Amino acid sequence: MLALERRNLILEKLQIEKRVVVSELSQLYGVSEETIRRDLEKLENDGLAIKSYGGAVINDNSNMDMPFNIRKNRNVAGKQRIAELAAKLVEDGDHIMLDASTTGVFIAKALKQKSRLTVVTNSLEAIIEMSDVSGWDIISTGGLLKEGYLALLGGAARAGVEKYCVDKLFLSCKGVSMEYGFMDSLEIFAEVKQSMIHASQKVYLAVDHSKFDQDSFCRIDTFASLSGVITDQEPEARWLKLFGSLGVECIYPTDKTKI
């Protein structure tokens, strides 16, 4: 097993259990305790964990993103609900855009029953997910591949987005704030999403309930740029009031739509 694979597995355990023990990890992965300590030191240096006596705990205050394969296993049921609701907004023959979020991959999977779609995306994972669908045009934005994210970013990605005008964009974010709008943790992600918004006639923010009332480092845009917000639970009344005042449709599972 490669060191990167082992560290990702340790991160998965940290996400679930919130703490890990060096001796247990050593036995689990068949490596020395010193190797595990080096793994934990690397995770701490990356801002993802905090070393403690005999192990480590998750760094819940970190502004850094977990690797893609860790994030995609968070709140799977919620992302599936969001994806099914998003798919209902897409018509056969639509031109759509998906960002490089884990939720975007779930949406890509939910769209597979549609016909003649054109999909523009900067997500390598979404491209792989859609690669077995016939009759679609799948367009990569191009760009710089960022380690651990399976996302194409930078100036080339923005230029790739700006070539098109799509019917609908589905994007996610790291935080949804009444004061600041919707936000991401890294400027390089926020910039591509801003270009996607400008290239889309309708913009849908697809976020699970945990993103509400969360700030992040970089602003993407205000809620006024949105056509709708798709989430996995009914938001608090104050959020519904805000979206309603802006003419932003809020879409969430009801008793009739729950999966």
HELIX and SHEET records of a PDB file:
HELIX    1   1 ALA A    3  GLU A   17  1                                  15    
HELIX    2   2 VAL A   22  TYR A   29  1                                   8    
HELIX    3   3 GLU A   33  ASN A   45  1                                  13    
HELIX    4   4 PHE A   68  ARG A   71  1                                   4    
HELIX    5   5 VAL A   76  ALA A   87  1                                  12    
HELIX    6   6 THR A  102  ALA A  110  1                                   9    
HELIX    7   7 LEU A  111  GLN A  113  5                                   3    
HELIX    8   8 LEU A  124  MET A  130  1                                   7    
HELIX    9   9 GLY A  154  VAL A  161  1                                   8    
HELIX   10  10 GLU A  187  HIS A  198  1                                  12    
HELIX   11  11 HIS A  209  LYS A  211  5                                   3    
HELIX   12  12 PHE A  223  SER A  225  5                                   3    
HELIX   13  13 ALA A  237  SER A  245  1                                   9    
SHEET    1   A 3 ARG A  19  VAL A  21  0                                        
SHEET    2   A 3 GLY A  55  ILE A  58 -1                                        
SHEET    3   A 3 ALA A  49  SER A  52 -1                                        
SHEET    1   B 7 ASP A 137  SER A 140  0                                        
SHEET    2   B 7 THR A 118  THR A 121  1                                        
SHEET    3   B 7 HIS A  95  LEU A  98  1                                        
SHEET    4   B 7 VAL A 166  LEU A 171  1                                        
SHEET    5   B 7 SER A 200  ALA A 206  1                                        
SHEET    6   B 7 GLY A 228  ILE A 230  1                                        
SHEET    7   B 7 GLU A 249  ILE A 251  1                                        
SHEET    1   C 2 LEU A 144  LYS A 146  0                                        
SHEET    2   C 2 ALA A 151  LEU A 153 -1                                        
SHEET    1   D 3 GLY A 175  SER A 177  0                                        
SHEET    2   D 3 GLY A 181  ASP A 184 -1                                        
SHEET    3   D 3 CYS A 218  ASP A 221 -1                                        
END                                                                             
